[in-house]
Amino acid sequence: MAKDDSRRATPRTKSKPDAPEASSQKSAPTLPDSLQKRGGTRVVLSEADMPRTRTSSGFIAGKAFSFLGRAAIVIAALAATCAIVFYILRMSSLFTIASIDTEATEHLSAEDIANLAGVKEGTTLLSLDTDAVVENLSRNPWVGDVEVHREFPDRIRIVVHERRVRSLVLMSTSAFAWYIGEGNVWLEPATLDLSDGKTAKDAAQELAAQRGALLIIDAPVTVNPSAGSTVEDDVLLGIDTYLDELPEEISSSIVYFSASSLEGISCVLSSGVEVSLGSPTQIEQKAAVLTEILEQHPGEITYVNVRVPSNPSYRRIDLSTVQPGTGA
């Protein structure tokens, strides 16, 4: 008889793990079970280590970048096409210049302007170098500003603005005078009318008044004018300095300057007063002293010397010796 084994096999049950302790902090994310153990050690990942998924904003940004890239390619292709088309048109006979429209000025005829422009036969509106046209015209000293307009299909229009005469310079050694234009450019010799016994000074003063120009007399022999060149003589530049820095009430009343030397610069006012100015220094002080003297002795001053403004001198009319005239 078989021995009754009192030990019966009982099924092994999986013990239930103890419940984790409650924590106020959120548990850190972990890897899947298959990746949780490395050599028996549990691995916990931080949020920075977690794999990221592509968000909708990243997807939109990617699409935008792709769109911009394609747009840049299209724009570059269009630019290259336009450049090729422009080059072909530029080299073709299309838009060949057939006429130059312009108007005569006081010293240049319309034909003169067209010839000076130097536009070669066969030039097209697209191949025209407008800077070269302006440079060619500017070789004439009377030419100031120049406008060049393309008028399709086959014309250009040129507008020339002449320099305005600023000064008339009479040399000290002869009846030889020159115009100075805007930009301090020598323009050309002036023709003086010496008929009826006029002196060179009288003729120059009359001509300057007609042209609305400032008269400068007694220019030294060192002044050597040349048409189209810039004025570089110290004595003439000194006069420019006086005109720029003197108060308007004085500069506007100057009839003419005498410029025998830099230290000998003087002027005559519309009142007839002669003013010895000297070299163009301490101009503000000189103007203040001159104004004070003229205001203290209205109508009595004939000459003022302000070369040294701290030590001026002047001459007055002795009113006691003035006799009434006959009017003849």
C-alpha positions as CSV (number, residue, x, y, z in Angstrom):
1,M,0.0,0.0,0.0
2,A,1.3,3.2,-1.1
3,K,2.4,5.7,1.5
4,D,0.1,8.6,1.8
5,D,2.1,11.7,1.4
6,S,0.6,14.2,3.8
7,R,2.4,17.1,2.0
8,R,0.2,18.4,-0.7
9,A,1.5,20.7,-3.3
10,T,0.0,24.1,-3.1
11,P,0.1,26.5,-5.9
12,R,2.7,29.2,-5.5
13,T,1.2,32.6,-5.5
14,K,3.0,35.7,-6.6
15,S,3.5,37.9,-3.6
16,K,1.9,41.3,-3.9
17,P,4.4,44.1,-3.7
18,D,4.0,46.6,-1.0
19,A,2.2,49.7,-2.0
20,P,4.5,52.5,-2.7
21,E,4.6,55.3,-0.3
22,A,2.6,58.4,-1.2
23,S,4.8,61.2,-2.5
24,S,3.9,64.8,-3.0
25,Q,6.2,64.9,-6.1
26,K,5.3,63.5,-9.5
27,S,7.2,60.3,-10.3
28,A,9.9,60.7,-12.9
29,P,9.2,59.0,-16.3
30,T,10.9,55.7,-16.9
31,L,11.9,53.5,-19.8
32,P,9.8,50.6,-20.9
33,D,10.2,47.4,-18.9
34,S,12.5,45.8,-21.4
35,L,14.9,48.7,-21.0
36,Q,14.5,49.4,-17.3
37,K,17.4,47.2,-16.0
38,R,21.0,47.5,-16.8
39,G,22.9,45.0,-14.6
40,G,20.2,45.0,-12.1
41,T,20.1,48.8,-11.8
42,R,16.9,50.7,-12.4
43,V,17.3,53.6,-14.9
44,V,15.2,56.7,-14.5
45,L,15.2,59.4,-17.3
46,S,14.8,63.1,-16.8
47,E,12.5,65.1,-19.0
48,A,15.5,66.4,-20.9
49,D,16.4,62.8,-21.8
50,M,13.0,61.8,-23.0
51,P,12.6,61.3,-26.8
52,R,10.8,64.3,-28.4
53,T,8.1,64.1,-30.9
54,R,7.7,66.6,-33.8
55,T,5.3,69.3,-32.9
56,S,2.8,71.0,-35.2
57,S,4.8,74.3,-34.9
58,G,8.0,72.6,-36.0
59,F,6.2,71.1,-39.0
60,I,4.9,74.5,-40.0
61,A,8.3,76.0,-39.7
62,G,9.7,73.3,-41.9
63,K,7.1,73.9,-44.5
64,A,7.8,77.7,-44.4
65,F,11.6,77.1,-44.7
66,S,10.9,74.8,-47.7
67,F,8.6,77.4,-49.3
68,L,11.2,80.2,-48.8
69,G,13.9,78.0,-50.4
70,R,11.8,77.4,-53.4
71,A,10.8,81.1,-53.6
72,A,14.5,82.1,-53.5
73,I,15.3,79.7,-56.4
74,V,12.4,81.1,-58.4
75,I,13.5,84.7,-57.8
76,A,17.1,83.9,-58.7
77,A,15.9,82.3,-61.9
78,L,13.8,85.3,-62.8
79,A,16.6,87.7,-62.1
80,A,19.0,85.7,-64.3
81,T,16.4,85.6,-67.1
82,C,15.8,89.4,-66.8
83,A,19.6,90.0,-66.9
84,I,19.9,87.9,-70.0
85,V,17.0,89.6,-71.7
86,F,18.4,93.1,-70.8
87,Y,21.8,92.1,-72.2
88,I,20.3,90.9,-75.5
89,L,18.2,94.1,-75.8
90,R,21.2,96.3,-74.9
91,M,23.3,94.7,-77.6
92,S,20.6,94.7,-80.2
93,S,19.6,97.6,-82.5
94,L,16.3,98.0,-80.8
95,F,15.7,101.4,-79.2
96,T,18.6,103.0,-81.3
97,I,18.7,106.7,-80.5
98,A,17.4,108.6,-83.5
99,S,17.3,112.2,-82.1
100,I,18.6,114.4,-79.3
101,D,16.1,117.0,-78.1
102,T,17.5,120.0,-76.2
103,E,17.1,123.8,-76.0
104,A,19.7,126.5,-76.5
105,T,21.1,128.4,-73.5
106,E,22.6,131.9,-73.4
107,H,26.0,130.7,-74.4
108,L,25.3,127.3,-76.1
109,S,23.2,126.5,-79.1
110,A,21.1,123.4,-79.3
111,E,23.6,122.1,-81.9
112,D,26.5,122.8,-79.5
113,I,24.8,120.8,-76.7
114,A,24.1,117.8,-79.0
115,N,27.7,117.8,-80.3
116,L,29.2,118.2,-76.8
117,A,27.1,115.3,-75.5
118,G,29.2,112.9,-77.6
119,V,26.5,110.3,-78.3
120,K,27.9,107.9,-80.9
121,E,25.9,106.7,-83.8
122,G,24.2,103.4,-83.2
123,T,23.9,104.0,-79.4
124,T,20.7,102.6,-77.9
125,L,18.6,104.0,-75.1
126,L,19.7,100.9,-73.0
127,S,23.4,101.2,-73.8
128,L,23.6,105.0,-73.3
129,D,26.1,106.0,-70.6
130,T,24.4,109.1,-69.1
131,D,27.3,109.8,-66.8
132,A,29.6,110.1,-69.8
133,V,27.1,112.5,-71.4
134,V,27.2,114.7,-68.3
135,E,31.0,114.6,-68.2
136,N,31.3,115.5,-71.8
137,L,29.0,118.5,-71.4
138,S,30.7,119.7,-68.2
139,R,33.9,120.3,-70.2
140,N,32.3,123.6,-71.2
141,P,32.8,126.0,-68.3
142,W,29.3,127.6,-68.8
143,V,27.6,124.2,-68.2
144,G,26.5,123.7,-64.6
145,D,23.8,121.1,-64.0
146,V,22.8,118.6,-66.7
147,E,19.8,116.3,-66.9
148,V,19.6,113.4,-69.4
149,H,16.2,111.7,-69.9
150,R,15.5,108.6,-72.0
151,E,12.3,108.8,-74.0
152,F,11.4,105.5,-75.5
153,P,11.5,104.3,-78.2
154,D,14.3,106.3,-79.8
155,R,14.9,109.8,-78.3
156,I,16.9,111.4,-75.5
157,R,16.2,114.8,-74.0
158,I,19.1,116.9,-72.5
159,V,18.5,119.9,-70.3
160,V,21.5,122.1,-69.5
161,H,21.5,124.7,-66.7
162,E,24.2,127.3,-67.2
163,R,26.3,128.6,-64.4
164,R,25.3,132.0,-63.1
165,V,27.9,134.7,-63.1
166,R,29.0,135.5,-59.5
167,S,31.9,138.0,-60.0
168,L,33.6,140.1,-62.6
169,V,37.4,140.4,-61.9
170,L,39.3,143.4,-63.3
171,M,43.0,143.0,-63.5
172,S,45.2,145.7,-62.1
173,T,47.6,146.0,-65.0
174,S,45.1,146.5,-68.0
175,A,41.5,146.6,-69.1
176,F,41.4,142.9,-68.9
177,A,38.4,141.3,-67.0
178,W,37.1,137.7,-66.4
179,Y,33.9,136.2,-65.3
180,I,33.8,133.8,-62.3
181,G,30.7,131.5,-62.2
182,E,29.0,129.4,-59.6
183,G,31.2,126.8,-58.1
184,N,34.1,129.3,-58.2
185,V,34.9,128.4,-61.9
186,W,36.6,130.7,-64.3
187,L,34.2,131.2,-67.2
188,E,35.6,133.4,-70.0
189,P,37.0,136.9,-70.6
190,A,34.6,139.8,-70.5
191,T,34.4,142.5,-73.1
192,L,34.5,146.0,-71.7
193,D,32.9,148.9,-73.4
194,L,35.6,151.7,-73.3
195,S,33.8,154.1,-75.6
196,D,32.9,157.6,-74.7
197,G,36.1,158.0,-72.6
198,K,35.1,155.4,-70.0
199,T,37.8,154.0,-67.8
200,A,38.2,150.3,-67.4
201,K,36.9,150.5,-63.8
202,D,33.7,152.4,-64.9
203,A,33.1,150.0,-67.8
204,A,33.6,147.0,-65.5
205,Q,31.3,148.4,-62.9
206,E,28.6,149.0,-65.5
207,L,29.0,145.5,-66.9
208,A,28.9,143.9,-63.4
209,A,25.7,145.8,-62.7
210,Q,24.1,144.5,-65.9
211,R,25.0,140.9,-65.1
212,G,24.1,141.1,-61.4
213,A,27.7,140.2,-60.5
214,L,30.0,141.4,-57.8
215,L,32.9,143.6,-59.1
216,I,36.5,142.9,-57.9
217,I,39.1,145.4,-59.1
218,D,42.9,145.6,-58.8
219,A,43.4,141.8,-59.0
220,P,47.2,141.2,-58.8
221,V,49.3,139.9,-61.6
222,T,49.6,136.5,-59.8
223,V,45.9,135.8,-60.8
224,N,46.0,133.7,-63.9
225,P,42.5,132.8,-65.2
226,S,41.9,129.7,-67.3
227,A,38.4,128.8,-68.7
228,G,36.9,125.8,-66.8
229,S,39.5,125.8,-64.0
230,T,38.7,126.4,-60.3
231,V,39.7,129.7,-58.7
232,E,42.7,129.0,-56.4
233,D,44.1,132.5,-55.8
234,D,44.3,133.3,-52.0
235,V,43.2,136.9,-52.5
236,L,40.0,135.9,-54.3
237,L,39.3,133.1,-51.9
238,G,39.7,135.6,-49.1
239,I,37.0,137.7,-50.6
240,D,34.7,134.7,-50.7
241,T,35.4,134.2,-47.0
242,Y,34.4,137.8,-46.3
243,L,31.2,137.3,-48.3
244,D,30.3,134.2,-46.4
245,E,31.0,135.5,-42.9
246,L,30.1,139.2,-43.0
247,P,26.5,140.0,-41.7
248,E,23.9,140.3,-44.5
249,E,23.4,144.0,-43.8
250,I,27.0,144.7,-44.7
251,S,27.7,142.1,-47.4
252,S,24.5,143.1,-49.3
253,S,25.6,146.8,-49.4
254,I,29.1,146.1,-50.9
255,V,29.4,147.6,-54.4
256,Y,32.9,146.3,-55.2
257,F,36.0,144.9,-53.6
258,S,39.6,145.9,-54.2
259,A,42.0,142.9,-54.0
260,S,45.5,144.1,-54.6
261,S,46.8,141.6,-52.0
262,L,45.5,139.4,-49.2
263,E,46.4,142.0,-46.6
264,G,45.1,144.8,-48.8
265,I,41.5,143.6,-49.2
266,S,39.1,146.5,-49.0
267,C,35.6,147.3,-50.2
268,V,33.3,150.2,-51.0
269,L,29.7,150.3,-49.6
270,S,26.7,151.6,-51.4
271,S,26.8,154.6,-49.1
272,G,30.2,155.5,-50.6
273,V,32.2,154.5,-47.4
274,E,35.5,152.9,-48.2
275,V,36.4,150.1,-45.7
276,S,39.9,148.7,-45.3
277,L,39.4,145.0,-44.2
278,G,42.8,143.4,-44.4
279,S,43.2,139.6,-44.4
280,P,40.1,137.5,-43.7
281,T,40.6,137.0,-40.0
282,Q,38.5,138.2,-37.0
283,I,35.7,138.9,-39.4
284,E,33.0,139.0,-36.7
285,Q,34.9,141.6,-34.6
286,K,35.6,143.7,-37.7
287,A,31.9,143.7,-38.6
288,A,30.9,144.7,-35.1
289,V,33.4,147.6,-35.0
290,L,32.4,148.8,-38.4
291,T,28.7,148.8,-37.6
292,E,29.3,150.7,-34.3
293,I,31.2,153.4,-36.1
294,L,28.7,153.9,-38.8
295,E,25.8,154.0,-36.3
296,Q,27.6,156.5,-34.1
297,H,28.3,158.9,-37.0
298,P,25.4,158.4,-39.5
299,G,26.1,160.0,-42.9
300,E,29.5,161.5,-41.7
301,I,31.9,158.6,-42.4
302,T,34.0,158.4,-45.6
303,Y,36.6,155.9,-44.6
304,V,37.0,153.1,-41.9
305,N,40.0,151.0,-41.2
306,V,39.3,147.8,-39.3
307,R,42.3,145.7,-40.2
308,V,43.1,145.6,-36.5
309,P,39.6,145.6,-34.9
310,S,40.9,146.4,-31.5
311,N,42.5,149.6,-32.8
312,P,40.2,151.0,-35.6
313,S,40.4,154.4,-37.3
314,Y,38.1,156.4,-39.5
315,R,37.6,159.7,-41.3
316,R,34.5,161.9,-40.9
317,I,33.1,164.7,-43.0
318,D,33.6,168.1,-41.3
319,L,30.0,169.2,-41.5
320,S,30.9,172.8,-40.5
321,T,32.8,173.2,-43.8
322,V,30.0,171.7,-46.0
323,Q,28.3,174.4,-48.1
324,P,25.0,174.1,-50.0
325,G,25.5,173.3,-53.6
326,T,24.0,175.0,-56.7
327,G,22.5,171.8,-58.1
328,A,24.4,172.3,-61.3
